[in-house]
Amino acid sequence: VKVDFIFGIPWEEAEDREETWKLIEKIIDMKGKINAHIFIPLPGSPWANKKTAIISEEDLEKIRRLSNEKILIGNWEKHFKIIHLNDFVIK
């Protein structure tokens, strides 16, 4: 099983991220893979003017670790660079 997750949804809060990581851990325990993305507002969409939520260093470290272990895949690094280049607030 491969499950997609989008990090940095504009209204997500710490509790949301905690629940996301709990679900990711369950999926990994079941030998599933995680396909990670980072929210990018698309022109013309209802969320075009929304900003990516702050992505903590702790979350980025978890994403990187799972990526290095080949458990997490996806274009998250490309998305992160796009966000960073467009001056979104990332911590």
C-alpha positions in Angstrom: 0.0 0.0 0.0 1.2 3.5 -0.8 -0.5 6.4 0.8 -0.2 10.1 -0.2 0.2 12.8 2.4 0.4 16.5 1.9 2.4 18.4 4.6 1.9 22.2 5.1 -1.8 22.4 4.5 -2.6 26.1 5.3 -4.7 25.5 8.4 -2.9 22.5 9.9 -1.8 22.8 13.5 0.5 20.8 15.8 -2.3 18.4 16.8 -3.0 17.7 13.1 0.7 16.9 12.5 0.8 14.6 15.5 -2.2 12.7 14.2 -0.6 12.5 10.7 2.6 11.0 12.2 0.6 8.5 14.2 -1.2 7.4 11.0 2.1 7.3 9.1 3.6 5.0 11.8 0.6 2.6 11.5 1.0 2.5 7.8 4.7 1.8 8.1 4.1 -0.9 10.7 1.8 -2.6 8.1 4.7 -2.4 5.5 3.1 0.4 3.6 4.9 3.3 1.8 4.4 7.0 2.2 4.2 9.3 -0.8 5.0 12.8 0.6 4.1 16.1 -0.9 4.3 19.7 0.4 1.4 22.0 -0.2 1.9 24.4 -3.1 -0.9 26.8 -3.9 -2.0 26.4 -7.5 -2.9 29.5 -9.5 -6.6 29.6 -10.3 -7.5 27.1 -7.5 -9.7 28.1 -4.5 -6.5 27.9 -2.4 -4.3 30.0 -4.8 -3.8 32.7 -2.2 -3.2 30.4 0.7 0.3 30.1 2.3 2.0 26.8 3.1 1.8 26.2 6.9 5.1 26.2 8.7 6.9 22.9 8.5 8.9 22.3 11.6 12.5 21.1 11.5 11.4 18.1 13.5 8.9 17.2 10.8 11.5 17.8 8.0 13.9 15.5 9.9 11.3 12.7 10.1 10.6 13.2 6.4 14.3 13.1 5.5 14.9 10.0 7.7 12.1 8.0 6.1 13.1 9.1 2.7 16.7 7.9 3.3 15.2 4.6 4.5 13.2 4.4 1.2 10.0 4.2 3.2 8.9 7.7 2.2 9.0 8.6 -1.5 7.6 11.4 -3.6 8.5 14.9 -4.8 8.6 16.5 -1.4 12.1 17.8 -1.9 11.1 19.5 -5.2 8.0 20.9 -3.6 10.1 22.2 -0.6 12.5 24.0 -3.0 9.6 25.6 -4.9 8.1 26.9 -1.7 11.4 28.1 -0.4 12.2 29.9 -3.6 8.8 31.6 -3.5 9.5 33.0 0.0 7.0 31.0 1.9 7.7 30.8 5.6 9.4 27.5 6.4 11.0 26.8 9.7 
